[in-house]
Amino acid sequence: VTVQETTAPSGIAVQSFCDTQVLTLADFMVTGTDLMFYDTGSGGNLLPITTFLVVLNVQKKMLIPGGLLGMLVWLIYLLLLEPTNVLIATFFAAIIGSCVSQIMSIWLKTPSVIFSLATLAPLVPGYRAYMSTTYFVSGEYAQALTNITTVLTLALVIPIGMASGTILLRLYKVMNTHKNSV
């Protein structure tokens, strides 16, 4: 195996594409692997969860709260990933995200599904699913089965965590109501 170091691709930070048309991310076709999109030409951030929310036609006034929730869920996941594992980190991030999404929906008087999407998006194991397919196609079946097992497990852990968060919040409400009535 010969490894060749190559320089990072470069380009003009601000690019214009047919000034007469209004283009969206859906209009671009990009090929390659391990691609990342940033919000600025240099020193920027990966496109945030709000991009996902825009694609789903979430109201503009809910993009920032949804983005903050997505950031919180991802931060919780990252903080729990090191001392635990991917399943536990995903489970607890889903629980906390679900609780916060319910509270935000009440506080902002909007359907909770908007914030549930913001909780769900950073936890979905899309890259692992993609890599599983890649391993199957390249004939690395053992690695593919390991990855697909993790993907399927995470696909179960995420909704269980989100439902657990909803149940915990309801239990808190019932206990609080019961305590006040005694």
Stockholm file with secondary structure:
# STOCKHOLM 1.0

chainA/1-182         VTVQETTAPSGIAVQSFCDTQVLTLADFMVTGTDLMFYDTGSGGNLLPITTFLVVLNVQKKMLIPGGLLGMLVWLIYLLLLEPTNVLIATFFAAIIGSCVSQIMSIWLKTPSVIFSLATLAPLVPGYRAYMSTTYFVSGEYAQALTNITTVLTLALVIPIGMASGTILLRLYKVMNTHKNSV
#=GR chainA/1-182 SS CCCCCCCCCCCCSSCCCCTTSCCCGGGCCCCSSSCCCBSSSSSCCBCCHHHHHHHTTCCGGGHHHHHHHHHHHHHHHHHHHTTSCHHHHHHHHHHHHHHHHHHHHHHTTSCHHHHHHHHHTTTCCHHHHHHHHHHHHTTCHHHHHHHHHHHHHHHHHHHHHHHHHHHHHHHHHHHHHHHHHC
#=GC SS_cons         CCCCCCCCCCCCSSCCCCTTSCCCGGGCCCCSSSCCCBSSSSSCCBCCHHHHHHHTTCCGGGHHHHHHHHHHHHHHHHHHHTTSCHHHHHHHHHHHHHHHHHHHHHHTTSCHHHHHHHHHTTTCCHHHHHHHHHHHHTTCHHHHHHHHHHHHHHHHHHHHHHHHHHHHHHHHHHHHHHHHHC
//
